Amino acid sequence: GGGGGSGGVARRIDIKSYARCQLPFALIYFTGGTHFNRSLRLLAKELGYTLSDQGLAQCKRSGDNNSGPRVWTGPSLAAAPQEEAFGA
């Protein structure tokens, strides 16, 4: 039967749609391990970028003392398919 009823297990499914140019970033985000994803995001941050499931772009912090939210300062960089990016 369904979920959530007595004795059932509730499930949640998120369905997302991405442009073809965003697919490599989405695949890394959703299929990479937590430690791997955090490491990639930290490396991107150290290099002045922001990495998400939607892309990799240069960014800066807005506001006084760079304490505000990150703001993309340009378009996302182009990416090869995941297989090419990791030399599979």
C-alpha positions in Angstrom: 0.0 0.0 0.0 0.9 3.6 0.2 2.9 5.2 3.0 2.3 7.1 6.1 -0.7 5.0 7.2 -0.6 2.8 10.3 2.6 0.7 10.0 3.5 2.2 6.7 6.7 4.0 5.9 6.4 7.6 4.7 8.6 8.5 1.7 9.5 11.7 0.1 10.7 12.0 -3.5 12.2 15.2 -4.9 12.1 15.6 -8.7 14.4 18.2 -10.2 15.0 19.2 -13.7 18.3 20.6 -15.0 19.5 22.2 -18.2 21.9 20.1 -20.1 24.8 22.4 -19.1 24.0 21.9 -15.4 23.8 18.1 -15.6 27.5 17.4 -14.7 27.2 19.5 -11.6 23.9 17.8 -10.6 25.4 14.3 -11.1 28.3 15.1 -8.8 26.1 16.7 -6.2 23.6 13.8 -6.1 25.9 10.8 -6.6 29.0 11.9 -4.7 29.6 11.1 -1.1 29.1 13.7 1.6 32.8 14.1 2.4 33.7 14.3 -1.3 31.0 17.0 -2.0 32.1 19.1 1.0 35.7 18.8 0.0 34.9 20.0 -3.6 32.8 22.9 -2.2 35.6 23.9 0.2 38.2 23.9 -2.6 35.9 26.0 -4.8 35.4 28.5 -1.9 39.2 28.7 -1.4 39.6 29.6 -5.1 36.8 32.3 -5.0 34.1 30.2 -6.5 30.8 28.7 -5.4 29.8 25.1 -6.3 26.3 23.8 -6.2 24.1 21.3 -8.1 23.5 24.1 -10.6 27.1 25.1 -11.5 30.5 26.4 -10.6 30.9 30.2 -10.7 33.0 33.0 -9.3 31.4 34.6 -6.4 31.9 37.2 -3.7 30.2 38.0 -0.4 28.0 41.1 -0.3 27.6 43.5 2.5 30.1 45.0 5.1 33.2 42.9 5.8 32.1 40.3 3.2 29.6 38.8 5.8 26.6 38.8 3.5 25.3 36.1 1.2 27.3 34.9 -1.7 26.6 36.5 -5.0 27.5 35.0 -8.3 29.7 37.4 -10.2 29.5 35.7 -13.6 28.0 32.7 -15.4 28.7 29.1 -14.4 31.8 27.6 -16.0 31.2 25.0 -18.7 31.8 21.4 -17.7 32.6 18.3 -19.5 30.4 15.2 -18.8 31.3 13.6 -15.5 33.1 10.7 -17.2 35.5 13.2 -19.0 36.0 15.3 -15.9 37.2 12.4 -13.9 39.0 10.6 -16.8 36.9 7.4 -16.5 
